[in-house]
Amino acid sequence: MANDHTHVDSVTGTTTTGHEWDGIRELNTPLPRWWLWLFYLTIIWAVGYWVVYPAWPLISSFTQGAFGWHSRDAVVTDLKELTSLRAPMTEKLAATALPDIKANQDLADFTYAQGRAAFRENCGACHGAGGGGAKGYPNLNDNDWLWGGTIEQIEQTITFGIRSGHAKARESQMPAFGKDNILKSNEIISVANYVRSIAGLSTRTGVDLKAGAKIFADNCAVCHGPEGKGNRELGAPNLTDGIWLFGSDEATIIDVIANARGGVMPAWTGRLDPVTIKALAYYVHSLGGGEK
């Protein structure tokens, strides 16, 4: 590496910095004046921003800025304006019974939009953005409802939740037949295969399905019904319709029978206002699986 500051590049006529790597010399080309002035202006702008807007952290607070402007205040103002704009329709929604919303198209459109926004913000994490569900989280687009799919039943479920700890929450508890030593391992295998048989699924070769049917009648029919059709009063699923919350393979069914399941849905009362809950119920009911 050379240190020849007097060298002039023969092609450009520009002096070099004296730095050379592998025979390549670095030209001492000054920055364009417009670029330098723009750079200086950005520095001045930054200093001005620090002065007029909140910027610098302090020990327990931050600089307030000469303008006294805060993004939080702007958001609060925007929300108040939006609430004021929506107030007439919100009041109409609050005063309208759920089954009557569809009679007013403008109100129905407003309710649907409100419900969809609330669903994406509060429910989509579990049920999916479109309500399609996932393993352990119900699909809200089909017509399979543990607790009923009328718009009033949906509203109740949203309001008080399932096993949420609320006094009015929907409650059910399937026994852990294996963990609590109610059934033996071979009995659980028999009844699991019987459950698969009434759902039209294949069963393990050599399993005594008659024994499984008796075990089902003695232990499971009280909740799921003698034919396995379920009981919405108890939140017991229909075992014959081909819709499975956790899966229909033998291993999964055995695990459910042995260890039970107890999913929890939060109670949204207290977290969401009654009008938002009403809009949510309307939206969920409109996804395609809602019942009359």
Secondary structure, DSSP 8 states (H G I E B T S, - for coil): ----TT-B-TTT--BEEEEEETTEEEE-----HHHHHHHHHHHHHHHHHHHHS---B-SSSB---TT---HHHHHHHHHHHHHHHHHHHHHHHHHS-GGGGGGSHHHHHHHHHHHHHHHHHHTHHHH-TTS--BTTB--SSSS--SS--BHHHHHHHHHH-BSSS-TTSB------TTTTTSS-HHHHHHHHHHHHHHTT----TT--HHHHHHHHHHHTHHHH-TTS--BTTTTB--SSSS--SS--SHHHHHHHHHH-----B---BTTB-HHHHHHHHHHHHHTTT-B-
